[in-house]
Each structure stands twice: as structure tokens, then as C-alpha cells.
Amino acid sequence: MTSLSTPVTWVDARDALPSSGTPVAAAITGQYPADSADGDAEGGVALGEEFWLVRPMYFASLHFGADGAEHRDCFVDSDGVVRLVYGLGSAETVTHWAELPTLPGGMTTRAVLGEGVQAALRRAWSAQPGS
């Protein structure tokens, strides 16, 4: 198996924000709700306990939630959950963010669509360490 790795540079969300529309890895913090209907929080964490974890998200300078609420300078996950920068008064906040790595196999992009996908996959699977 080919070892593929890439460095990650974390940015303090209080200091700088990505460009609007940028997909990122976001380090979020908050507290599992004590009244969760699920009974247990993710990974055996006690309900009501604090967490700090990484989620894929994208940054939006302007976002309208499903309820029509307007949000500025926020991070949005695939479920449409909006999180603000740490210290801005939401239940879960983003402390740091990092640009997502490019696709494996020497690519310089984070997405391939359509006809180019199969060729990109073959190139990545045949990549040699360090390529």
C-alpha cells in the first residue's frame, strides 16, 4: 500500500477566516446536551461533557439557514448546522480551521467530477511514495 500523507496547517479562527465557499476541516468545541434523546453522546462521552473535534465544513461570509435566518462569517456542515467563530455566542463554535488537502496521486485540486474521476483514481492508486 502506498503511504500518502500531507501536512496540516491550523489557523486560529479568531485571527483569520478562509475565503467564502472554501471547504475546510474545522475544529469545533461545545458541550453534548445533557437532555439528549439519544442517551449516550458520540464515542462514549458523557452527556453534558465538553468536546473538541474536527468536522468537514465550508466557510460562508453570508449564509441563510433552513429557517431563513441570516448568518455572517460562519462555518456550515453537511447537515446545514451553522457554527460561529469561538467567542461569538453559539452553542458550538469553531476554534481553528485548516484547508482540506488536495486529492491523492499528485493532484492539485480537491474535487474531480464526471469523466475525469476514474483516471484520477487510477493515478492515485498507482502513485509511488513521495509522488
C-alpha positions in Angstrom: 0.0 0.0 0.0 1.3 3.4 -0.9 1.7 5.8 2.1 0.0 9.1 1.3 0.3 12.0 3.8 0.1 15.7 3.8 0.9 18.4 6.4 -1.9 20.3 8.0 -1.7 24.0 9.0 -4.3 25.1 11.5 -5.4 28.7 11.6 -6.9 30.3 14.7 -10.4 31.2 13.6 -10.2 34.3 15.9 -7.3 35.6 13.8 -8.2 34.8 10.2 -11.0 33.3 8.1 -11.0 31.4 4.9 -12.5 32.7 1.6 -16.2 32.3 1.3 -17.1 28.9 -0.1 -13.9 27.3 0.9 -14.2 23.7 2.2 -12.2 23.2 5.4 -11.6 20.9 8.3 -13.0 22.8 11.3 -12.1 22.2 14.9 -15.3 22.7 16.9 -15.9 22.9 20.6 -19.1 22.7 22.6 -20.9 20.5 25.1 -23.0 17.4 24.5 -26.6 18.3 25.5 -27.5 16.9 29.0 -31.0 16.3 27.7 -30.1 14.3 24.6 -32.8 11.9 23.5 -30.0 9.5 22.2 -29.0 8.7 25.8 -25.2 8.5 25.0 -23.1 11.0 23.2 -20.7 10.0 20.4 -17.7 7.8 21.3 -18.9 7.1 24.9 -18.6 10.7 26.0 -20.7 11.5 29.0 -23.8 13.7 28.3 -23.1 17.3 29.3 -19.4 16.8 28.8 -17.3 19.3 26.7 -15.9 18.2 23.4 -13.4 19.4 20.8 -13.4 17.6 17.5 -12.8 18.0 13.8 -15.6 18.1 11.2 -15.6 18.8 7.4 -17.4 22.1 6.8 -17.3 25.1 4.4 -17.0 28.7 5.3 -19.6 31.3 4.2 -19.4 35.0 4.5 -23.2 35.1 4.1 -25.4 32.0 4.7 -29.2 31.7 5.0 -30.2 28.8 7.3 -33.1 26.5 6.6 -35.3 28.7 8.8 -34.3 31.8 6.8 -32.0 33.2 9.4 -29.1 35.2 8.1 -25.6 34.2 9.3 -22.4 36.1 8.5 -18.9 34.7 8.7 -19.9 31.2 9.7 -18.9 27.6 9.1 -21.6 25.2 7.8 -21.5 21.4 7.9 -23.2 18.9 5.5 -26.3 18.9 7.7 -26.7 22.7 7.4 -25.6 23.2 11.0 -24.1 26.7 11.4 -21.2 27.3 13.7 -19.7 30.7 14.5 -16.1 31.6 15.4 -15.1 30.8 19.0 -16.4 33.5 21.4 -19.3 34.7 19.3 -22.1 33.1 21.4 -23.3 29.9 19.8 -23.6 26.5 21.5 -20.8 25.0 19.3 -18.1 27.2 17.9 -15.1 26.9 15.6 -11.7 27.3 17.3 -9.4 26.6 14.3 -9.7 25.7 10.6 -7.4 24.1 8.0 -7.7 23.9 4.3 -8.6 20.4 3.1 -5.8 18.6 1.4 -5.7 18.1 -2.3 -6.7 14.7 -3.7 -4.1 11.9 -3.6 -1.9 11.0 -6.5 -0.1 14.3 -7.1 -3.3 16.2 -7.8 -3.6 20.0 -7.2 -7.3 20.0 -6.7 -9.8 19.0 -4.0 -12.5 17.7 -6.4 -12.8 15.9 -9.6 -16.2 15.5 -11.3 -17.6 13.4 -14.2 -15.4 11.7 -16.7 -12.1 12.5 -15.0 -12.9 10.6 -11.8 -11.8 7.1 -13.0 -8.5 8.3 -14.4 -7.8 10.3 -11.2 -8.5 7.3 -9.1 -6.2 5.0 -11.2 -3.4 7.7 -10.9 -3.8 7.9 -7.1 -3.9 4.1 -6.6 -0.7 3.7 -8.7 1.1 6.6 -7.0 4.5 5.9 -5.5 5.5 7.2 -2.1 6.7 10.8 -2.5 4.9 11.4 -5.8 
